[in-house]
Amino acid sequence: LLYGITVVLWSIIAVILFFLVLANSSYMNGGLVFLFVLGIPVVYLLILIYTRMSIELIINFFDIGKDIKAIRESS
């Protein structure tokens, strides 16, 4: 659930940034627009990977805590 919410939020932000760059392309240098058009999807994917890894790490910490509690209760 948390990952789905973050994916939706990051997707909205990425789309807004992409269209803002395209809308303001007349005020920017052509090379800078090209850099942003290529950079926004790459950064978006890296953020999604980082978010997924962070959430998986938190889930694993809770699983480890449950396992340690079960070990303590069994002995």
C-alpha positions as CSV (number, residue, x, y, z in Angstrom):
1,L,0.0,0.0,0.0
2,L,2.8,2.4,1.0
3,Y,4.7,1.6,-2.2
4,G,1.7,2.1,-4.4
5,I,1.1,5.5,-2.8
6,T,4.7,6.6,-3.3
7,V,4.7,5.4,-7.0
8,V,1.6,7.4,-7.7
9,L,3.0,10.5,-6.0
10,W,6.4,10.2,-7.8
11,S,4.7,9.6,-11.1
12,I,2.5,12.7,-10.7
13,I,5.6,14.8,-9.8
14,A,7.6,13.4,-12.8
15,V,4.8,14.0,-15.3
16,I,4.3,17.6,-14.0
17,L,8.0,18.3,-14.2
18,F,8.2,16.8,-17.7
19,F,5.3,19.0,-18.9
20,L,6.7,22.1,-17.2
21,V,10.0,21.6,-19.0
22,L,8.2,21.2,-22.3
23,A,6.0,24.2,-21.6
24,N,8.9,26.5,-20.7
25,S,11.2,25.1,-23.5
26,S,11.0,28.4,-25.3
27,Y,12.7,30.2,-22.4
28,M,15.5,27.5,-22.1
29,N,18.5,26.5,-24.1
30,G,17.8,23.5,-26.4
31,G,20.6,21.4,-24.9
32,L,19.2,22.0,-21.4
33,V,15.7,21.0,-22.5
34,F,17.2,17.8,-24.0
35,L,19.0,17.1,-20.8
36,F,15.9,17.5,-18.7
37,V,13.8,15.4,-21.1
38,L,16.3,12.6,-20.8
39,G,17.1,13.2,-17.2
40,I,13.6,13.3,-15.7
41,P,12.7,9.6,-16.6
42,V,16.1,8.4,-15.5
43,V,15.9,10.1,-12.1
44,Y,12.3,9.0,-11.8
45,L,13.3,5.3,-12.2
46,L,16.2,5.7,-9.8
47,I,13.9,7.2,-7.2
48,L,11.4,4.3,-7.7
49,I,14.3,1.8,-7.2
50,Y,15.5,3.6,-4.1
51,T,11.9,3.8,-2.7
52,R,11.3,0.1,-3.3
53,M,14.6,-0.9,-1.7
54,S,13.9,1.3,1.3
55,I,10.5,-0.2,1.9
56,E,11.9,-3.7,1.5
57,L,14.6,-2.9,4.0
58,I,12.0,-1.7,6.5
59,I,9.8,-4.8,6.0
60,N,12.9,-7.0,6.5
61,F,13.7,-5.2,9.8
62,F,10.2,-5.9,11.1
63,D,10.5,-9.6,10.0
64,I,13.8,-9.9,11.8
65,G,12.2,-8.4,14.9
66,K,9.4,-11.0,14.7
67,D,11.9,-13.8,14.3
68,I,14.0,-12.6,17.3
69,K,10.8,-12.3,19.4
70,A,9.8,-15.9,18.5
71,I,13.3,-17.1,19.4
72,R,13.2,-15.4,22.8
73,E,9.7,-16.8,23.6
74,S,10.7,-20.3,22.6
75,S,13.7,-20.5,24.9
